[in-house]
């Protein structure tokens, strides 16, 4: 994403701060948005846009930058000094994806490398960046959109399944475009865009939520006519947005429904509790802390939402570091977890109960294939509705959900 011509000399010092934050992100297991949220509080208002674009842009383009660094350096990424690589990744993004003055960028990152690793090592950074001044045109989709080849292949298979493979590049481009922040108004259960000023002081009835997530929660509500006395369960509730929508529906319509929000981790359950309190919904849901696989109660449920842990590859546009951190060999263990969760959810259903299985992933193994296997193993279940959203079509994360009904 190109940004306008600016006098970047005023940003020379902020590049060193950007390196420090970027290094912290790369060297930790924390999500980039969590570290950025904390660090941006310490940055002046006038420097925030430049620093935010530089760090998130570098994360978004890391796969592409690494490819070109390897091609120019004639060595594998793993063979390059870690700190020099991080400096290069920042520099490559600025050189190739912005309209900044190239000499200023090169001089600043060479100076930074000299400060961090010494003059001899800084020569390596100088050589690489000077070779990159002309950019790096490439016809490969994974390079052009800085998306690992295995993810591109998985998205291609999913689109092929829905007879939309011709939309692959359109989807990759949409995933490469940072989204607007959306809010759900809990008093109306409607979604709308917002701005940074409003985010700083959210009113009690507003939560940050992708409109695709709102639609998943609404699918639980609209799966059939609601009756007083029903028992509902959100089996894997944190961070709790969908559960807040369900609780709001109960409150807004003065319904007598028991809603349980379950979460495995106590600290995440505390977050749900805080959000219930902030939105004045504490009296409309009960929080439990159990492993969803082993969730045990004498009760049965009329409706269950299973928003399963997943690869998250449908939310790449929102969580740019996912494309760099996700590993294909992690998918099988996620599928095993999803399978165990859905099997336990089935045991918790009442006769004629509704189960909504959802993921923020379009990967077939996590969506349609796991549903097909579930239906084959459970003849007492039937599929009512199946939905796959695509970022390039709906301007939401690429969410999936399926409504199942027990006999």
Secondary structure in CASP SS format (residue, H / E / C, confidence):
PFRMAT SS
TARGET T0000
AUTHOR 0000-0000-0000
METHOD secondary structure of the structure
MODEL  1
X C 1.00
X C 1.00
X C 1.00
X C 1.00
X C 1.00
X C 1.00
X C 1.00
X H 1.00
X H 1.00
X H 1.00
X H 1.00
X H 1.00
X H 1.00
X H 1.00
X H 1.00
X H 1.00
X H 1.00
X H 1.00
X H 1.00
X H 1.00
X H 1.00
X H 1.00
X H 1.00
X H 1.00
X H 1.00
X H 1.00
X H 1.00
X C 1.00
X C 1.00
X C 1.00
X C 1.00
X H 1.00
X H 1.00
X H 1.00
X H 1.00
X H 1.00
X H 1.00
X H 1.00
X H 1.00
X H 1.00
X C 1.00
X C 1.00
X C 1.00
X C 1.00
X H 1.00
X H 1.00
X H 1.00
X H 1.00
X H 1.00
X H 1.00
X H 1.00
X H 1.00
X H 1.00
X H 1.00
X H 1.00
X H 1.00
X H 1.00
X H 1.00
X H 1.00
X H 1.00
X C 1.00
X H 1.00
X H 1.00
X H 1.00
X H 1.00
X H 1.00
X H 1.00
X H 1.00
X H 1.00
X H 1.00
X H 1.00
X H 1.00
X H 1.00
X C 1.00
X C 1.00
X C 1.00
X H 1.00
X H 1.00
X H 1.00
X C 1.00
X C 1.00
X H 1.00
X H 1.00
X H 1.00
X H 1.00
X H 1.00
X H 1.00
X H 1.00
X H 1.00
X H 1.00
X H 1.00
X H 1.00
X H 1.00
X H 1.00
X H 1.00
X H 1.00
X H 1.00
X C 1.00
X C 1.00
X C 1.00
X C 1.00
X H 1.00
X H 1.00
X H 1.00
X H 1.00
X H 1.00
X H 1.00
X H 1.00
X H 1.00
X H 1.00
X H 1.00
X H 1.00
X H 1.00
X H 1.00
X H 1.00
X H 1.00
X H 1.00
X C 1.00
X H 1.00
X H 1.00
X H 1.00
X H 1.00
X H 1.00
X H 1.00
X H 1.00
X H 1.00
X H 1.00
X H 1.00
X H 1.00
X H 1.00
X H 1.00
X C 1.00
X C 1.00
X C 1.00
X C 1.00
X C 1.00
X C 1.00
X C 1.00
X C 1.00
X C 1.00
X H 1.00
X H 1.00
X H 1.00
X H 1.00
X C 1.00
X C 1.00
X C 1.00
X C 1.00
X H 1.00
X H 1.00
X H 1.00
X H 1.00
X H 1.00
X H 1.00
X H 1.00
X H 1.00
X H 1.00
X H 1.00
X H 1.00
X H 1.00
X H 1.00
X C 1.00
X C 1.00
X C 1.00
X H 1.00
X H 1.00
X H 1.00
X H 1.00
X H 1.00
X H 1.00
X H 1.00
X H 1.00
X H 1.00
X H 1.00
X H 1.00
X C 1.00
X C 1.00
X C 1.00
X C 1.00
X C 1.00
X C 1.00
X E 1.00
X E 1.00
X E 1.00
X E 1.00
X C 1.00
X C 1.00
X C 1.00
X C 1.00
X E 1.00
X E 1.00
X E 1.00
X E 1.00
X C 1.00
X C 1.00
X H 1.00
X H 1.00
X H 1.00
X H 1.00
X C 1.00
X C 1.00
X C 1.00
X C 1.00
X C 1.00
X C 1.00
X E 1.00
X E 1.00
X E 1.00
X C 1.00
X C 1.00
X H 1.00
X H 1.00
X H 1.00
X H 1.00
X H 1.00
X H 1.00
X H 1.00
X H 1.00
X H 1.00
X H 1.00
X H 1.00
X C 1.00
X C 1.00
X C 1.00
X C 1.00
X C 1.00
X C 1.00
X C 1.00
X C 1.00
X C 1.00
X E 1.00
X E 1.00
X E 1.00
X E 1.00
X C 1.00
X C 1.00
X C 1.00
X C 1.00
X C 1.00
X C 1.00
X H 1.00
X H 1.00
X H 1.00
X H 1.00
X H 1.00
X H 1.00
X H 1.00
X H 1.00
X H 1.00
X H 1.00
X H 1.00
X H 1.00
X C 1.00
X C 1.00
X C 1.00
X C 1.00
X C 1.00
X E 1.00
X E 1.00
X E 1.00
X E 1.00
X E 1.00
X E 1.00
X C 1.00
X C 1.00
X H 1.00
X H 1.00
X H 1.00
X H 1.00
X H 1.00
X H 1.00
X H 1.00
X H 1.00
X H 1.00
X H 1.00
X H 1.00
X H 1.00
X H 1.00
X C 1.00
X C 1.00
X C 1.00
X H 1.00
X H 1.00
X H 1.00
X C 1.00
X E 1.00
X E 1.00
X E 1.00
X E 1.00
X C 1.00
X C 1.00
X C 1.00
X C 1.00
X C 1.00
X C 1.00
X C 1.00
X C 1.00
X C 1.00
X C 1.00
X C 1.00
X E 1.00
X E 1.00
X E 1.00
X E 1.00
X E 1.00
X E 1.00
X E 1.00
X C 1.00
X C 1.00
X C 1.00
X C 1.00
X C 1.00
X H 1.00
X H 1.00
X H 1.00
X C 1.00
X C 1.00
X C 1.00
X C 1.00
X C 1.00
X C 1.00
X H 1.00
X H 1.00
X H 1.00
X H 1.00
X C 1.00
X C 1.00
X H 1.00
X H 1.00
X H 1.00
X H 1.00
X H 1.00
X H 1.00
X H 1.00
X H 1.00
X H 1.00
X H 1.00
X H 1.00
X H 1.00
X H 1.00
X H 1.00
X H 1.00
X H 1.00
X H 1.00
X H 1.00
X H 1.00
X H 1.00
X C 1.00
X E 1.00
X E 1.00
X E 1.00
X E 1.00
X E 1.00
X E 1.00
X E 1.00
X E 1.00
X E 1.00
X E 1.00
X E 1.00
X C 1.00
X C 1.00
X C 1.00
X C 1.00
X H 1.00
X H 1.00
X H 1.00
X C 1.00
X H 1.00
X H 1.00
X H 1.00
X H 1.00
X H 1.00
X H 1.00
X H 1.00
X H 1.00
X H 1.00
X H 1.00
X C 1.00
X C 1.00
X C 1.00
X E 1.00
X E 1.00
X E 1.00
X E 1.00
X E 1.00
X E 1.00
X E 1.00
X E 1.00
X C 1.00
X C 1.00
X H 1.00
X H 1.00
X H 1.00
X H 1.00
X C 1.00
X C 1.00
X C 1.00
X C 1.00
X C 1.00
X E 1.00
X E 1.00
X E 1.00
X E 1.00
X E 1.00
X E 1.00
X E 1.00
X C 1.00
END
